[in-house]
């Protein structure tokens, strides 16, 4: 089961030298993570462009899907897996 966050809250992310997430911060929590999967989507260029880098992450207490909005440079939490 997953919990989809409809608002996609802003989060803070620390990156390694290759630009992959190593630690995430949200709601007063900090979690060291490893990247399980990474992909990019680009669409809707005729409207507001949508360009996101998605990362599926695993940590000691977390399995989540986050993304970096490449248009405005912000990080968001999209889904937490139970």
Secondary structure, DSSP 8 states (H G I E B T S, - for coil): -EEE-TT--EEEEEE-TTS-EEEEEETTEEEEEEEEEEEEEEE-TTSS-EEEEEEEEEETTEEEEEEEETTTTEEEEEEEE-
